[in-house]
């Protein structure tokens, strides 16, 4: 199973990938949850989710400057890579984050990816409760 995700079925018509928040999120949660029991602790993964929520909340405010927000979103790739270097997360989690973040170019993309992470974290807690 691949760890890449697709946010949009058709971005031009704003049609999201229909199973992104269900099938895709659950499959990735199950896969990543079954990996190295010393890595991918839910508190660690939650850190990146919380950061994504913070940035998406910023993006929703009136007058939000996406030119300032997008670089912070893309900096999460470096933060996740650093965590991998410290063996706090696995390669699969890094790949999933890179895949999603690489598709974020505007506020809509950011909101979809933040919602995906919310679904992923929910399923992750089911497959790896501790």
Residue frames relative to the residue before (quaternion, step in Angstrom):
aa qw qx qy qz dx dy dz
X 1.0000 0.0000 0.0000 0.0000 0.00 0.00 0.00
X 0.4107 -0.7166 0.5149 0.2295 3.51 -0.96 0.87
X 0.3525 -0.7279 0.5427 0.2264 3.55 -1.18 0.47
X 0.4951 0.6312 -0.4557 0.3858 3.59 1.19 0.30
X 0.1974 -0.7703 0.5963 0.1099 3.53 -1.19 0.56
X 0.2408 -0.7289 0.6194 0.1644 3.53 -1.31 0.39
X 0.3370 -0.7792 0.4979 0.1768 3.56 -0.57 1.17
X 0.8178 0.2089 -0.0593 0.5330 3.55 0.89 -0.96
X 0.3719 -0.6625 0.6000 0.2504 3.52 -1.15 0.72
X 0.7636 -0.0880 0.0816 0.6344 3.55 1.09 -0.87
X 0.2909 -0.8000 0.5040 0.1460 3.56 -0.15 1.31
X 0.6201 0.5782 -0.3490 0.3992 3.58 0.98 -0.83
X 0.7606 0.3117 -0.1791 0.5406 3.59 1.02 -0.77
X 0.4441 -0.7283 0.4132 0.3186 3.57 1.36 0.25
X 0.3746 0.6898 -0.5208 0.3355 3.56 0.94 0.95
X 0.2892 -0.7649 0.5539 0.1562 3.54 -0.51 1.22
X 0.5983 -0.5000 0.4658 0.4185 3.52 -1.31 0.33
X 0.4397 -0.7627 0.3957 0.2616 3.63 -0.41 1.17
X 0.7673 0.3535 -0.2059 0.4939 3.62 0.97 -0.66
X 0.3049 0.7940 -0.4835 0.2072 3.58 1.26 0.23
X 0.7613 0.3876 -0.2048 0.4778 3.60 0.83 -0.98
X 0.7119 0.4055 -0.2609 0.5106 3.59 1.22 -0.19
X 0.8064 0.2964 -0.1665 0.4839 3.58 0.05 -1.27
X 0.6977 0.4727 -0.2862 0.4558 3.58 0.73 -1.04
X 0.6702 0.4983 -0.3030 0.4591 3.60 0.84 -0.97
X 0.6827 0.4850 -0.2995 0.4572 3.59 0.91 -0.85
X 0.6495 0.5189 -0.3285 0.4483 3.60 0.90 -0.85
X 0.6853 0.4707 -0.2895 0.4743 3.57 0.92 -0.88
X 0.6207 0.5300 -0.3450 0.4635 3.61 1.03 -0.70
X 0.6548 0.5098 -0.3074 0.4657 3.57 0.96 -0.84
X 0.6673 0.5039 -0.2931 0.4636 3.59 0.93 -0.95
X 0.7244 0.4326 -0.2506 0.4746 3.57 0.72 -1.08
X 0.6370 0.5438 -0.3183 0.4440 3.58 1.09 -0.67
X 0.6909 0.4721 -0.2785 0.4714 3.58 1.17 -0.51
X 0.5471 0.6302 -0.3935 0.3855 3.58 1.26 -0.10
X 0.8691 -0.1285 0.0933 0.4684 3.53 -1.41 -0.06
X 0.3522 -0.7808 0.4786 0.1932 3.55 -0.45 1.21
X 0.6552 0.4957 -0.3201 0.4717 3.60 1.22 -0.22
X 0.6959 0.3913 -0.2586 0.5437 3.56 1.29 -0.22
X 0.7844 0.3564 -0.2486 0.4427 3.55 -1.33 0.03
X 0.1920 0.7732 -0.5774 0.1787 3.58 0.91 0.82
X 0.5930 -0.6208 0.3730 0.3519 3.55 -0.96 0.85
X 0.6211 0.5336 -0.3596 0.4474 3.62 1.02 -0.61
X 0.6316 0.5249 -0.3270 0.4675 3.58 1.08 -0.70
X 0.6876 0.4721 -0.2835 0.4732 3.58 0.86 -0.96
X 0.6093 0.5672 -0.3379 0.4391 3.55 1.07 -0.75
X 0.5683 0.6066 -0.3713 0.4138 3.58 1.11 -0.64
X 0.6996 0.4502 -0.2643 0.4880 3.59 0.94 -0.90
X 0.6058 0.5358 -0.3462 0.4755 3.56 1.09 -0.68
X 0.6601 0.5119 -0.3094 0.4545 3.61 0.86 -0.94
X 0.6458 0.5098 -0.3173 0.4716 3.58 1.00 -0.81
X 0.6514 0.5075 -0.3139 0.4687 3.59 0.97 -0.82
X 0.6367 0.5127 -0.3245 0.4759 3.60 1.01 -0.78
X 0.6291 0.5359 -0.3320 0.4549 3.58 0.96 -0.83
X 0.6972 0.4682 -0.2719 0.4699 3.57 0.90 -0.94
X 0.6580 0.4892 -0.3265 0.4702 3.60 0.98 -0.71
X 0.6085 0.5317 -0.3475 0.4756 3.59 1.11 -0.62
X 0.6195 0.5284 -0.3309 0.4770 3.58 1.03 -0.77
X 0.6701 0.5203 -0.2959 0.4390 3.56 0.94 -0.95
X 0.6553 0.5319 -0.3089 0.4384 3.60 1.11 -0.65
X 0.5790 0.6013 -0.3881 0.3906 3.60 1.13 -0.47
X 0.5465 -0.6089 0.4493 0.3587 3.55 -1.10 0.67
X 0.8044 0.2449 -0.2164 0.4962 3.51 -1.00 0.86
X 0.3289 0.7539 -0.5064 0.2588 3.58 1.22 0.33
X 0.2841 -0.7568 0.5699 0.1477 3.54 -0.94 0.93
X 0.2698 -0.7965 0.5223 0.1411 3.56 -0.17 1.28
X 0.5656 0.5892 -0.3871 0.4279 3.60 1.19 -0.40
X 0.6830 0.4302 -0.2786 0.5204 3.58 1.22 -0.41
X 0.6770 0.5121 -0.2880 0.4433 3.58 1.07 -0.73
X 0.6508 0.5580 -0.3310 0.3942 3.60 0.87 -0.92
X 0.6513 0.4964 -0.3514 0.4538 3.66 0.86 -0.71
X 0.6322 0.5204 -0.3325 0.4680 3.60 1.08 -0.67
X 0.6057 0.5406 -0.3439 0.4718 3.57 1.09 -0.72
X 0.7165 0.4540 -0.2537 0.4648 3.56 0.81 -1.03
X 0.5747 0.5755 -0.3823 0.4385 3.59 1.19 -0.39
X 0.5264 0.6309 -0.4101 0.3959 3.60 1.20 -0.37
X 0.5609 0.5844 -0.3943 0.4340 3.60 1.14 -0.52
X 0.6698 0.4877 -0.2941 0.4764 3.58 0.94 -0.89
X 0.6442 0.5223 -0.3248 0.4547 3.60 1.00 -0.77
X 0.6545 0.4948 -0.3053 0.4833 3.57 1.01 -0.81
X 0.6324 0.5257 -0.3274 0.4653 3.59 1.01 -0.79
X 0.6221 0.5313 -0.3300 0.4710 3.59 1.03 -0.78
X 0.6525 0.5048 -0.3085 0.4735 3.59 0.96 -0.87
X 0.6238 0.5200 -0.3411 0.4735 3.59 1.05 -0.68
X 0.6373 0.5330 -0.3182 0.4565 3.57 0.99 -0.81
X 0.7035 0.4139 -0.2471 0.5223 3.57 1.16 -0.57
X 0.4455 -0.7271 0.4058 0.3289 3.57 1.39 0.16
X 0.3842 0.7194 -0.4831 0.3185 3.57 1.08 0.78
X 0.7645 0.1424 -0.0935 0.6217 3.56 1.26 -0.49
X 0.4722 -0.6763 0.4916 0.2792 3.56 -1.25 0.43
X 0.6962 -0.4585 0.3619 0.4174 3.52 -1.36 0.25
X 0.6251 0.5530 -0.3444 0.4300 3.61 0.97 -0.77
X 0.6548 0.4909 -0.3183 0.4785 3.58 0.95 -0.81
X 0.6241 0.5312 -0.3346 0.4652 3.59 0.99 -0.82
X 0.6693 0.5071 -0.2990 0.4533 3.59 0.88 -0.95
X 0.6420 0.5171 -0.3286 0.4610 3.59 0.96 -0.83
X 0.6737 0.4897 -0.2957 0.4678 3.59 0.89 -0.93
X 0.6491 0.5099 -0.3210 0.4644 3.60 0.93 -0.86
X 0.6457 0.5365 -0.3161 0.4420 3.55 0.94 -0.89
X 0.7011 0.4582 -0.2718 0.4740 3.58 0.86 -0.92
X 0.6892 0.4930 -0.2867 0.4469 3.56 0.82 -0.99
X 0.6211 0.5594 -0.3492 0.4236 3.60 1.04 -0.69
X 0.6833 0.4755 -0.2790 0.4787 3.59 1.22 -0.40
X 0.5638 0.6100 -0.3838 0.4034 3.60 1.27 -0.07
X 0.0671 0.8087 -0.5752 0.1037 3.52 -0.53 1.28
X 0.7953 0.1043 -0.0533 0.5948 3.58 1.24 -0.29
X 0.7570 -0.3970 0.2710 0.4425 3.55 -1.34 0.05
X 0.6470 0.5284 -0.3339 0.4368 3.61 0.91 -0.84
X 0.6408 0.5178 -0.3225 0.4661 3.58 0.96 -0.86
X 0.6487 0.5325 -0.3055 0.4499 3.56 0.96 -0.92
X 0.6737 0.4949 -0.2972 0.4614 3.57 0.91 -0.89
X 0.6420 0.5106 -0.3285 0.4682 3.59 0.98 -0.78
X 0.6833 0.4782 -0.3037 0.4606 3.60 0.86 -0.89
X 0.6193 0.5293 -0.3454 0.4658 3.61 1.03 -0.71
X 0.6554 0.4940 -0.3061 0.4823 3.60 1.01 -0.78
X 0.6068 0.5370 -0.3531 0.4677 3.58 1.06 -0.70
X 0.6684 0.5011 -0.3076 0.4555 3.59 0.87 -0.92
X 0.6043 0.5448 -0.3568 0.4590 3.59 1.07 -0.67
X 0.6588 0.4937 -0.2984 0.4830 3.58 0.96 -0.88
X 0.6389 0.5391 -0.3165 0.4483 3.55 0.93 -0.94
X 0.6738 0.4955 -0.2951 0.4619 3.61 0.85 -0.99
X 0.6287 0.5387 -0.3341 0.4505 3.58 1.00 -0.76
X 0.6873 0.4511 -0.2751 0.4985 3.57 0.89 -0.92
X 0.6111 0.5720 -0.3501 0.4206 3.58 1.02 -0.80
X 0.6451 0.5260 -0.3165 0.4550 3.56 0.98 -0.86
X 0.6253 0.5263 -0.3369 0.4675 3.59 1.13 -0.60
X 0.7426 0.4102 -0.2276 0.4780 3.59 0.90 -0.92
X 0.7922 0.1181 -0.0681 0.5949 3.57 1.15 -0.48
X 0.1487 -0.8690 0.4655 0.0777 3.57 0.44 1.22
X 0.7425 0.3936 -0.2534 0.4791 3.62 1.02 -0.56
